[in-house]
Amino acid sequence: MKNRSKLFASRRVAGFRRGAAQRCTAVALVVSSLCSAVTAAAQGDEGGRAEQLLRQGMQRREAGRDSEALELYRQAVELQPENARALAHLGVTYQALGRWVPAQNYLQQALAHDDDAYIQRHRTELTDALTVVSSKLGQLEVYGGPPGAEVLLNGQPVARLPMTEPLQVTVGSYLLEVQAPGHYTLGRPITVQSRQLTREEVGLAPHRPGGARAAAARAGDEPLAAEELADGGVQADGGGVPRWVPWVLGGAALASGAGALVAWQLREKYAERWNDDSACLGVGISREERCGSELDKGQSAETAAWITGGAAGLFAAGAVLSLIWAEPEQEQVGLSGCAPGLGGAVCFGRF
């Protein structure tokens, strides 16, 4: 009896364990089913919302409101990034707005969905659109240094050196700038052509004291570093008056002399009228009463002639003196000029 009761007890324990395991399995299946249902419902909600956004976007496009349609299509792609139909609509809308780089990106993504029924039906139209968009783009590769230098096109940052791959750039002319802390900014005009790779090599010259070191190099005391000559050179710091000053003063002297000549001719004309008795004398009317305005005009013209004539003389003297003291013309290696730009000086020349 004692052994039998033990046997029944062991059976009850084993049955209890099997029941607990079955109950745990059932609970797990219920939880899994609930999670799957929630996920499917969420996906269904996203799909319904994306479809609604696509319909609204098509209505905006039919009304000619492409910018509003673009925002709706972007929201649809955010909800369903792999929705080929949303990708296609977003790509052709970017095309309609003339934004060629994102248009190419989204059209390529849409056409990559080979098994999508919508893409299969409209593959010809989408391929033609991609061909047109690609003709509006070229590639730009900038290489050189220093590492970490920022690349800008028309003042807009687009990459950093070294570039991992060429940029897709709209066809046209740009101002290419490359800047880095502690270096002179390089700037040069470039042209990007359709379906072609434009490659630009750059090398930024570090900030260094230019005048004294360049003079020492010319005297033979200290040679210029090879990278300074290759990356833009150093413009000599000459003494004396800048060479453009005599030309400016000479032009001012000519302008003032011409003004003095015109003013003196006017003075002579007013004086001739003042001295004309037939015009300025009458019975009971004095010369001042009839021709007083001619006298005033003549005096004003004479004053202007003396002032502008004196200025012409001063400008001419300054031009002669500045020409004598002008700095000697010196050869510039590499750079042809610099001007203020984003983040420092923008230097132009042959590199």
RABEL-V548139 format. One record per backbone hydrogen bond with DSSP energy under -1.0 kcal/mol. CO is the residue of the C=O (numbers start at 1). NH is the residue of the N-H. Records with the same first field share a line. If there is no record, write none. Layout:
CO: NH  NH
This chain:
1: 5
2: 6
3: 7
4: 8
5: 9
6: 10
7: 11
8: 12
9: 13
10: 14
11: 15
12: 16
13: 17
14: 18
15: 19
16: 20
17: 21
18: 22
19: 23
20: 24
21: 25
22: 26
23: 27
24: 28
25: 29
26: 30
27: 31
28: 32
29: 33
30: 34
31: 35
32: 36
33: 37
34: 38
35: 39
36: 40
37: 41
38: 42
39: 43
40: 44
41: 45
42: 46
43: 47
44: 48
45: 49
46: 50
47: 51
48: 52
49: 53
50: 54
51: 55
52: 56
53: 57
54: 58
55: 59
56: 60
57: 61
58: 62
59: 63
60: 65
61: 64
65: 69
66: 70
67: 71
68: 72
69: 73
70: 74
71: 75
72: 76
73: 77
74: 78
75: 79
76: 80
80: 83
82: 84
83: 87
84: 88
85: 89
86: 90
87: 91
88: 92
89: 93
90: 94
91: 95
92: 96
93: 97
94: 99
95: 98
98: 100
99: 103
100: 104
101: 105
102: 106
103: 107
104: 108
105: 109
106: 110
107: 111
108: 112
110: 113
112: 114
113: 116
116: 120
117: 121
118: 122
122: 126
123: 127
124: 128
125: 129
126: 130
127: 131
128: 132
129: 133
130: 134
131: 135
133: 136
134: 137
136: 171
137: 195
138: 169
139: 198
140: 167
141: 200
143: 202
145: 204
146: 149
149: 161
150: 179
151: 158  159
152: 177
153: 156
156: 153
159: 151
161: 148
167: 140
169: 138
172: 192
174: 190
175: 154
176: 188
177: 152
178: 186
179: 150
180: 183
182: 207
185: 347
186: 178
188: 176
190: 174
192: 172
193: 196
196: 139
198: 141
200: 143
202: 145
205: 184
210: 214
211: 215
212: 216
213: 217
214: 218
215: 219
216: 221  222
225: 229
226: 230
227: 231
228: 233
232: 335
236: 238
241: 327
242: 245
244: 248
245: 249
246: 250
247: 251
248: 252
249: 253
250: 254
251: 255
252: 256
253: 257
254: 258
255: 259
256: 260
257: 261
258: 262
259: 263
260: 264
261: 265
262: 266
263: 267
264: 268
265: 269
266: 270
267: 271
268: 272
269: 273
270: 274
271: 275
276: 280
277: 281
282: 285
285: 282
286: 290
287: 291
288: 292
291: 295
292: 296
293: 297
294: 298
295: 299
296: 300
297: 301
298: 302
299: 303
300: 304
301: 305
302: 306
303: 307
304: 308
305: 309
306: 310
307: 311
308: 312
309: 313
310: 314
311: 315
312: 316
313: 317
314: 318
315: 319
316: 320
317: 321
318: 322
319: 323
320: 324
321: 325
325: 241
333: 335
334: 350
337: 348
339: 346
341: 344
344: 341
345: 185
346: 339
347: 187
348: 336  337
